[in-house]
Amino acid sequence: MARGALAGSRHARAAPVALAIVDGSVGVVVAPHGRLSTVIVFKISGRIGEMDVIADPARLSQLHLADLQV
Protein backbone atom coordinates (compact mmCIF):
# COMPACT_ATOMS: atom_id res chain seq x y z
CA MET A 1 0.00 0.00 0.00
CA ALA A 2 2.80 2.46 0.81
CA ARG A 3 4.38 1.78 -2.57
CA GLY A 4 1.15 2.72 -4.32
CA ALA A 5 0.82 5.93 -2.33
CA LEU A 6 4.39 6.95 -3.12
CA ALA A 7 4.25 5.94 -6.77
CA GLY A 8 1.64 8.58 -7.53
CA SER A 9 3.90 11.34 -6.23
CA ARG A 10 6.83 10.58 -8.52
CA HIS A 11 5.70 12.82 -11.38
CA ALA A 12 7.88 15.74 -12.46
CA ARG A 13 6.71 18.38 -9.97
CA ALA A 14 6.45 16.19 -6.88
CA ALA A 15 9.14 16.24 -4.20
CA PRO A 16 11.30 13.08 -4.09
CA VAL A 17 10.12 10.77 -1.33
CA ALA A 18 11.51 7.55 0.11
CA LEU A 19 10.59 5.05 2.77
CA ALA A 20 13.07 5.05 5.65
CA ILE A 21 13.75 3.85 9.16
CA VAL A 22 13.61 6.96 11.35
CA ASP A 23 14.97 6.50 14.85
CA GLY A 24 13.86 2.85 14.68
CA SER A 25 10.37 3.49 13.26
CA VAL A 26 9.01 3.36 9.71
CA GLY A 27 8.75 6.73 8.03
CA VAL A 28 8.66 8.71 4.82
CA VAL A 29 11.45 11.15 3.97
CA VAL A 30 10.88 14.13 1.65
CA ALA A 31 14.10 15.56 0.21
CA PRO A 32 13.65 17.80 -2.85
CA HIS A 33 16.96 18.45 -4.61
CA GLY A 34 18.67 16.19 -2.03
CA ARG A 35 17.81 18.55 0.84
CA LEU A 36 15.86 17.02 3.72
CA SER A 37 12.69 19.07 4.25
CA THR A 38 10.13 16.83 5.93
CA VAL A 39 10.00 13.48 7.70
CA ILE A 40 6.79 11.65 8.60
CA VAL A 41 7.20 8.98 11.29
CA PHE A 42 4.52 6.31 11.73
CA LYS A 43 3.77 4.73 15.11
CA ILE A 44 2.26 1.33 14.38
CA SER A 45 0.62 -1.18 16.71
CA GLY A 46 -1.41 -3.41 14.41
CA ARG A 47 -2.38 -0.34 12.37
CA ILE A 48 -1.11 3.21 12.04
CA GLY A 49 -2.05 4.85 15.31
CA GLU A 50 -0.09 8.05 15.04
CA MET A 51 1.92 10.10 12.55
CA ASP A 52 4.56 12.64 13.55
CA VAL A 53 5.31 15.21 10.83
CA ILE A 54 8.70 16.82 11.38
CA ALA A 55 9.77 19.88 9.38
CA ASP A 56 11.76 21.86 11.96
CA PRO A 57 15.40 21.99 10.75
CA ALA A 58 16.74 21.59 14.31
CA ARG A 59 14.70 18.40 14.86
CA LEU A 60 15.48 17.08 11.37
CA SER A 61 19.22 17.38 12.04
CA GLN A 62 18.90 15.17 15.12
CA LEU A 63 17.11 12.24 13.41
CA HIS A 64 18.89 8.99 12.63
CA LEU A 65 17.76 7.93 9.12
CA ALA A 66 18.39 4.63 7.31
CA ASP A 67 17.12 3.34 3.96
CA LEU A 68 14.18 0.94 4.09
CA GLN A 69 14.62 -1.65 1.38
CA VAL A 70 11.21 -2.79 0.06
C-alpha positions, 0 to 999 in steps of 0.5 A, a space after each residue: 500500500 505504501 508503494 502505491 501511495 508513493 508511486 503517484 507522487 513521482 511525477 515531475 513536480 512532486 518532491 522526491 520521497 523515500 521510505 526510511 527507518 527513522 529512529 527505529 520506526 518506519 517513516 517517509 522522507 521528503 528531500 527535494 533536490 537532495 535537501 531534507 525538508 520533511 520526515 513523517 514517522 509512523 507509530 504502528 501497533 497493528 495499524 497506524 495509530 499516530 503520525 509525527 510530521 517533522 519539518 523543523 530543521 533543528 529536529 530534522 538534524 537530530 534524526 537517525 535515518 536509514 534506507 528501508 529496502 522494500 
